[in-house]
Amino acid sequence: MPQPSPLTPSVSPASLAASGRRVIEIEARALDALAARIDGSFSAACQAILAGRGRVVCTGMGKSGHVARKIAATLASTGTPAFYVHPGEAGHGDLGMITDADVVLALSYSGESDEVLMLLPVLKRQGNTVIAMTGRPQSTLARESDLHLDVSVPAEACPLDLAPTSSTTASLAMGDALAVALLDARGFTADDFARSHPAGSLGRRLLLHITDVMHAGDDVPRVDVGATLSQALVEMSRKRLGMTAVVDGGGRLAGLFTDGDLRRTLDNPALDVRTARIADVMTRQPKTIGADQLAVEAARLMETHKISGLIVVDDEQRPVGALNIHDLLRARVV
């Protein structure tokens, strides 16, 4: 374990933990105070964005700039086209990225950031709706904007009351509140979310359907309801999915026989495995899934019912596919 530097006073683990808890408590109180200010101004800001013909352009300097970037990213991924413009760069040409159809969300806790205030005359001449997010309702930015969202906090969590801590948390929370309220208003769905998140595990969970991971055609294990247990075991061995569908004369699913069913059958001394019929040992009314459902739904079904495989059926209960937990693992759905 590294020894403390001679210049660094020794600090007990308990005091470090207490300091951390104090920060969380201060910021929680700030969020409680913020919730009371989700009022008419907030609703008006949402309505202005919904009525806008363009995008939401977020801007801010310093820590407010970092928060503005995150708000823009959250809006863009939840159905509200948005991007971030650095106010300093905007004054040197990037203002051309902002069209008269855009709504501008300007962040400055003091409401007096020179780089942000410098943009206001141009934005007003261009006819942009400007929504300010500040901690001072009487600030220049708050007064000169069309709408103001008050994110003031009782105190910063920093003991010196200098580093933006509670104030950045409040601004982030207000940005999330805007994004989610707009998401609800637009009727944004999980499928919409998936289209903007095609990469990584999130994209796989939201975009992969059963048809993308199931075995189909001749690869689907199936036997007739009149088959013997031995015939079913041969089919299971050939298809190697640890199960076989059992179908009736019309090709509809009558039951399912799995490795688990086989173990239970072998434990039953009253059954002769050499002469048993599959109809006597199969599971009737097994859990199934439709081909158009998400692969993650199959994972949820398997976890809920403690099973490792599913038969995929059509509207008439005819088997059209099969998959097991290994297929979901290979597709990295789970």
N, C-alpha and C positions, 0 to 999 in steps of 0.2 A: 504494500500500500504506500503511495507516495507521501512523503513527509511535507508538512506545510512549510512554505518559504519563511525564512526568518523575518521577512518584512510583512508577512500576512498573519494577522492574529488568528489564534486557534478558535474555531467556531464549533459548537456542539451540534450534533445531528438534530437534536430536539429544537434548537433555536432556528435552524434552517427550515425545518418542517413547519414551524409556527409562522415563519415569515411567508412561506409559500401559501399556507392556509389563509393568512391575512389578505394576501393579494386576491385570492379567489373570492373571499367574502366581500371585499371592497367592490370588485367588479360585478358581483352578483347584485349588490345594492344599486349599482349604476344601471344595470339592466332592468331592475324593478322600477326605477324611476323613469326609464325610457319608455316602458310599456304604457305608462299613463299618458304619454304624449303621442301615441298612435291615434290620431284624431282626424279632424276634417282636413288639415293640411296634408296629412299622409294620403288620405283618399283622393284629394285633388291632384297630388303628384302622380298617383297611379293612373288617374283618368287622363292626365296630360300625356303620359307615356302611351297609354292605349290609343289615344286619339292621334298620336304623332304618325306622320307618313314616312318618317325615316328611322334612324337608329338612335340609341341612347349613347351619347358621348360622355364618358366619365373623365374627370380631370382633377388634379390635386398635386401639391408639392410635398416633398419629404414623406413623412409617415402617412399623411393623408393621400399622397400619390400611390403608395403601396396598397392602401385600403381601396382606393378607386380602381386600381387594376383588378383586385380580387372581385369587387362588385361587378365590374364589366364582364369578367369571366363567368361569374354566376348567372348574370342576366342572359348572356349569350347561350349558355348551356341549358337554359330553362325556357327558351322560346321567345326571348326579347333580344333582338339583334343589338349588340353593343360592342364598343371597343374603347380603349384608353388612349388619350392624347396627353402628352407631357406639356404642361402649360408653358414652360420655358421654350420648348421646341415649337409650340404653336405660334409664339411670337416671332419666330424666324422661318415661317413658311408652312408649318403643319396645320395652320388654320384652314388651309385649302382642303383638308380632309373633312371638314365640317360643312355640311350643306344646310340650306335654309329649312329643310324638312326635319332636321335632327333636333332632339331634345338634349340639352346639356345638363349633366349632373355634376356640380362643382363642389368639391370637398375642401374645407379649410376650417379647422377647429376654432382658430381665432377669428376667422372671417375677414382677415386683413392681409392675406398672402399677396404680395405685390404681383407675382407672376400670374395669379388667377384673376385679380382685379383688372389687370391690364387687358384681359380678353373681353371684359364686359361690354365696352362701347362697340366693339366690332360685332359681337354676338347680337346686341340689341339692334344695330343697324341692319343686320342680316335677317332679323325677325325670329331668332331662335327662342324657344321657351327655355328659361334657365331655372333649374331647381338647385337651391343652395342647401348644403348640409353642413351646419356649423354648430358650435357650442355657445355662440353669443348671438341671440336674436336681434340685438341692437347694432351688430357689426355692419360694416359697409357692404359686404357680400350678401348678408341676409336682407338688408334694406333694398339693395339694387336688383335683387333677383325677383322673378315672377312668383316663386313659391319657396318656402323655407321649411326645412326639416330640422327641428331642434334636437341635437344629440348631446346637450350639455350633461355633465356628470357632477355629482357632489364633490368628488375628489379623485385625483389620480392615485393609482395604487403605488406609484413610486413614492418612497418616504420623503424624497426631496421635493415632491410635487412638480417635477420637471419633465421626466421622460413620459411621452404619451403612452398610457397603459389602459386605464379605464376608458379614456376617450376614444381610442382606436377600437376597443372592443364594442363600444356603443355604436360607433359608425359602421363597423362590420355587421352588427346585428340589424341595424336599420336597413342596410343594403340587402341583407337576407330577407328581411320582412317585405321589402319592395319586390324582390324577385319572386317570392312565394305567392304574394298577393296577385301579382301579374300572371304567374303560372296558373293559379286557380281561375282567374278571370278569363284566360284564353282557352281553358279546357285542355291544357297541355297533358299528354298521356305518357306512359312508360315507353310506348313505341316511338313517340316524338323524341323523348330523351335518348333513346338508343341510337337514333339517326345522327345525333351530334356526338355520340360516344362510341364509335365503331371499334376502337382499339382497346386492348387490355382485357382484364377479366370482366370489367363492367360491361363492355361491349359484347363479350361472349355470352354473358348471362342474359342480356336483353335482346340480342339479335338471333341467337341460335334457336332454331325450331326443331321439333322432334324429327322432321324429315331430314334434317342435316346430320343427325347422329344415329338414326335407326338402321337396322338391317332390313332389307326389303326383298321382294321377289322370292327366288328359290332359297335365299339365305334365311328365310323365316321358318323356324322349326314348327311343324304341325303334323298331327296324326288324326285319323278318323276316330270318332267316339267309340267305334266298335273294335278298335285296335287292342292288342294285348299290351301288358306292361313291358314285355321284352321288346316289342316293336317301338314303343315310345322311347325306351332307353337307347336303342340304336339311333333313332332320330336325334336325340339329345347329344349323343356322342359325335354324330356327323356335323351338326350345326354349332356345337361347342358354345352355347349360350347359357347352359345350366338350367334349361327349361324347354318345354314344348307346349305349344297351343294344342288344344283338343277341339276339333270342329265337328258340327253335326252334318247331316246330309245336305243341308243348304249352304254349307260353307261358313256358317255363323259360329262364333266362339261359344263352346259349351263348357269349357273349363281350362285349367292350366295345371301342368305337372312340373314340379321343380326339383332341384337337388334336395331341398328340405323335405318335400313330400316323399322322396325316395328313402331318406333316412327314417322317417316316421313309419313308412311301409315295412322296412326291414326290421324295425323294432316291434312290429305287430305279429305275434306268434300265430294268430289265427289265419294269416294270409300266406298263401303259397305264391311266391313271386314268379314261379315258372308258369303258372296258369292264370294268374290274376288279370283281369281286364282293366284297362286304363280308366274306364268310367267308374270303377269301384274305388279308385284311390286318388283321382284327380281332385283339385280344389275347384269347387263350383263358384260361379259369380266372382271371378278374380278381379283385382283392380286393373283397370285399363286406362289408356290415354289416347287422345286424338292426335292425328298427324300435324294439325295446324297449331298445336299448343307449343309454348316455349319449352326448351329443354330444361330450364330451371324448374318448371312445374313437375317434370318427371322426378327430378332430384328431391323436391319437396314431398311428393307422394311416397317415394321410397323411404325417406327418413321418417315420415309420419307413421307409416304402416309397417316399418321394420322389414321391408322386402328388398330384394336385390335385382329384380327384373320386372319388365312390364311388356304386355302385348299391346301393340298399337292397332286400333280398330277404326273402321269407317262408320258412317251413320247407321249402317245396317248390322253393325256388330261383327263384320267380317274382318279377320286379321289381315292387316296390310303391312305390318312391320313388327319388329321386336327390338328391345334394347335392354342392356343391363347396366349396373353401376360402373363397370369397367369402360363402357362406351362413354359415359359422362365424364369419367376421370381422364380419358384420352382427349376428350374435347375441352378439358379444363373448365367444365361447368361447375364442378365441385372441387 
